[in-house]
Amino acid sequence: MSKAIPTNGTVYWLDEAMAGIDEQACPPLAGHINADVCIVGGGYLGLWTAIEILERSPDTSVVLLEAEGCGFGASGRNGGWMTGWHDGLDAIIAEYGLDDALWLAERSAWAIDRVADFSKEYGIDCRLRRYGATKVAVTPVQVGKWKSAMQACRDHGRGDFYNEVGAEDVRRRTGSPLPLQGAVQTDGATIQPAMLARGLRRAALQLGAQIFEGTPMIGLDRGTPPQVQTMGGAVTANQVVLATGAWIAGLPELRRAVVPVGSSIVATEPLGDRLLGREFARGDAFGDQRLSVHYMQVTTDGRLIFGRGGGKIGRAGRIHPSLLHDAPAWSSIVEDLHRWFPDLADARITHAWTGPVDRAQSPLPFVGSFGDNGNIHYAGGFSGNGVGPAAYLGRVLGKVALGVDDEDARSPLTGGPRAYLPPEPFRYFGGTLVRASVEYVEEMQDNGHLLNGRINKTLRKLIGITTPRHLEPRLRKATSDKAKGTARV
Ligand SMILES: Cc1cc2nc3c(=O)[nH]c(=O)nc-3n(C[C@H](O)[C@H](O)[C@H](O)COP(=O)(O)OP(=O)(O)OC[C@H]3O[C@@H](n4cnc5c(N)ncnc54)[C@H](O)[C@@H]3O)c2cc1C
């Protein structure tokens, strides 16, 4: 058995990214300043938005406020999978229609190239490795979950993006006895997430962004012009962009559009020769087809990074401390790791951490605007797939903030959330019930019981009842009236 799991919650990626680098934190904002654009949030989305604006319009004054340090949120602590949207093409067609769906899937593939090209241009060593992303079935119930999306790819000339892989192949590649069969997204890649976030921060500074760290937005005046308030001052800007990841659920306008959900990861010590013969150690993204998905990659120094989604839920849009530090989840994830890799059960766990995911009901994230003149813009709802897509959403937000009128600025993702979740307390208690049911059913399935998850599906249907966008205007008006003027966020 492995020894004790560290309990301090140190994020391996951030530790590695900051080691040996003499990089000062940007000072907190002190005083009142003006800017063309004020971006709130220093994760991928906020940083890509700043980069987009400054590359396109170098004279624009861009201020970025980050509550902690850039990369503190999901961007510095994720699993490092970089994937597009072709694995959900069937659902995306159902939601957005064929033409828009194909266009959006193409943009998600573009985003992966954008990360690769930009990192090269700006010397960002984010350890990008492009060997695809493979999700395998580890129980009979999971076999073939990919069929419908794969068929949609084939039907629409995208067959190359999504292929089936046989049992022997996936077992050989991982050395795990579990995989039964799988599907690979061929344009998928892995990265070192915090090195990407910190690299984007350096690039944004180089391009002329003014970044203030340790500077949480504590109030937002939605008037004209809008004003972002902080502990030590305020920024009055023509345009405000809210890029606060799962924290965006704290905003009255979006409280019912996004629910924060924890996701936790453990990292082993470097495994050296024990990885020999496991082809995925070259840098494939690997995972399973569970709802509480297991995701993994092997780092360039040979550590196994092993995570699981579907953690605790943030009540009333708040990021509870357990969404950043969930020690009970870490122990159970280590048990899952041992089930996946029994021969690595004695490997030491050196790091364990948690982060908040901004889960929405629609298959893709959304972009929207509010405020007196519609000059406060936001994006969210990545639902655990934001590493690649944030580059595209940053492009959309950047263009929207600059007033560019083109197909990105008019993307089908604009217009705000596509569905609203039930109000509290139903959202929290309902969500917690579904989560417990998913956990129970998937654990039983993992242990060889042939539960088909019908109860689970029925519960999700009952509790996941959403209000579609077209039925929501009255509700949205009520929340935005409440939020008018200066409001705490
Ligand atoms: C554990 C985990 C694993 C994941 N794995 C993957 C994966 O493998 N592949 C993938 O594609 N996606 C993954 N995701 C999702 C992905 O990381 C996110 O979708 C992406 O990083 C979102 O970036 P963001 O900029 O929107 O949010 P964040 O990176 O969370 O950035 C938001 C920033 O806003 C700041 N902030 C919050 N409130 C305020 C405020 N009031 N004032 C100022 N600043 C504020 C926060 O400190 C934070 O730095 C994972 C997420 C988690 C948590």
The ligand as a Tripos MOL2 file, in Angstrom:
@<TRIPOS>MOLECULE
LIG
   53    58     1     0     0
SMALL
NO_CHARGES

@<TRIPOS>ATOM
      1 C1         -9.4080   19.7170  -11.0160 C.3       1 LIG1
      2 C2         -9.7980   20.1760  -12.3880 C.ar      1 LIG1
      3 C3         -9.4650   19.4040  -13.4840 C.ar      1 LIG1
      4 C4         -9.7850   19.8360  -14.7690 C.ar      1 LIG1
      5 N1         -9.3030   19.1320  -15.8180 N.ar      1 LIG1
      6 C5         -9.4770   19.6130  -17.0720 C.ar      1 LIG1
      7 C6         -8.8490   18.9770  -18.1630 C.ar      1 LIG1
      8 O1         -8.0930   18.0170  -18.0070 O.2       1 LIG1
      9 N2         -9.0960   19.4740  -19.4080 N.ar      1 LIG1
     10 C7         -9.8970   20.5630  -19.6080 C.ar      1 LIG1
     11 O2        -10.1000   20.9630  -20.7590 O.2       1 LIG1
     12 N3        -10.4480   21.2180  -18.5730 N.ar      1 LIG1
     13 C8        -10.2380   20.7870  -17.3160 C.ar      1 LIG1
     14 N4        -10.7520   21.4600  -16.2600 N.ar      1 LIG1
     15 C9        -11.4810   22.7150  -16.5290 C.3       1 LIG1
     16 C10       -10.5250   23.8480  -16.8970 C.3       1 LIG1
     17 O3         -9.4460   23.8740  -16.0140 O.3       1 LIG1
     18 C11       -11.2990   25.1700  -16.8620 C.3       1 LIG1
     19 O4        -12.4220   25.0730  -17.7190 O.3       1 LIG1
     20 C12       -10.4690   26.3570  -17.2860 C.3       1 LIG1
     21 O5         -9.2640   26.4140  -16.5860 O.3       1 LIG1
     22 C13       -11.3000   27.6140  -17.0560 C.3       1 LIG1
     23 O6        -10.5130   28.7430  -17.0460 O.3       1 LIG1
     24 P1        -11.1120   30.0860  -16.4900 P.3       1 LIG1
     25 O7        -10.1410   31.1390  -16.7940 O.co2     1 LIG1
     26 O8        -12.5120   30.2420  -16.9580 O.co2     1 LIG1
     27 O9        -11.2640   29.8530  -14.9040 O.3       1 LIG1
     28 P2        -10.1620   29.8530  -13.7510 P.3       1 LIG1
     29 O10        -8.8960   29.2540  -14.1630 O.co2     1 LIG1
     30 O11       -10.8280   29.2630  -12.5360 O.co2     1 LIG1
     31 O12        -9.8690   31.3790  -13.5100 O.3       1 LIG1
     32 C14       -10.7320   32.2230  -12.8210 C.3       1 LIG1
     33 C15        -9.8740   33.1740  -12.0010 C.3       1 LIG1
     34 O13       -10.7100   34.1960  -11.4860 O.3       1 LIG1
     35 C16       -10.2290   34.5470  -10.2030 C.3       1 LIG1
     36 N5        -11.3260   35.1880   -9.4900 N.ar      1 LIG1
     37 C17       -12.4420   34.6070   -8.9820 C.ar      1 LIG1
     38 N6        -13.2230   35.5350   -8.4040 N.ar      1 LIG1
     39 C18       -12.5980   36.7220   -8.5670 C.ar      1 LIG1
     40 C19       -12.9070   38.0580   -8.1720 C.ar      1 LIG1
     41 N7        -14.0260   38.3530   -7.5010 N.pl3     1 LIG1
     42 N8        -12.0330   39.0310   -8.4910 N.ar      1 LIG1
     43 C20       -10.8890   38.7740   -9.1700 C.ar      1 LIG1
     44 N9        -10.5480   37.5190   -9.5620 N.ar      1 LIG1
     45 C21       -11.3930   36.5180   -9.2530 C.ar      1 LIG1
     46 C22        -9.7880   33.2180   -9.5950 C.3       1 LIG1
     47 O14        -8.8540   33.4020   -8.5640 O.3       1 LIG1
     48 C23        -9.2260   32.4930  -10.7970 C.3       1 LIG1
     49 O15        -7.8220   32.6490  -10.9040 O.3       1 LIG1
     50 C24       -10.4920   21.0490  -14.9510 C.ar      1 LIG1
     51 C25       -10.8620   21.8110  -13.8500 C.ar      1 LIG1
     52 C26       -10.5190   21.3820  -12.5850 C.ar      1 LIG1
     53 C27       -10.8940   22.2270  -11.4090 C.3       1 LIG1
@<TRIPOS>BOND
     1     1     2 1
     2     2     3 ar
     3     2    52 ar
     4     3     4 ar
     5     4     5 ar
     6     4    50 ar
     7     5     6 ar
     8     6     7 ar
     9     6    13 1
    10     7     8 2
    11     7     9 ar
    12     9    10 ar
    13    10    11 2
    14    10    12 ar
    15    12    13 ar
    16    13    14 ar
    17    14    15 1
    18    14    50 ar
    19    15    16 1
    20    16    17 1
    21    16    18 1
    22    18    19 1
    23    18    20 1
    24    20    21 1
    25    20    22 1
    26    22    23 1
    27    23    24 1
    28    24    25 2
    29    24    26 1
    30    24    27 1
    31    27    28 1
    32    28    29 2
    33    28    30 1
    34    28    31 1
    35    31    32 1
    36    32    33 1
    37    33    34 1
    38    33    48 1
    39    34    35 1
    40    35    36 1
    41    35    46 1
    42    36    37 ar
    43    36    45 ar
    44    37    38 ar
    45    38    39 ar
    46    39    40 ar
    47    39    45 ar
    48    40    41 1
    49    40    42 ar
    50    42    43 ar
    51    43    44 ar
    52    44    45 ar
    53    46    47 1
    54    46    48 1
    55    48    49 1
    56    50    51 ar
    57    51    52 ar
    58    52    53 1
@<TRIPOS>SUBSTRUCTURE
     1 LIG1         1 GROUP 0 **** ****
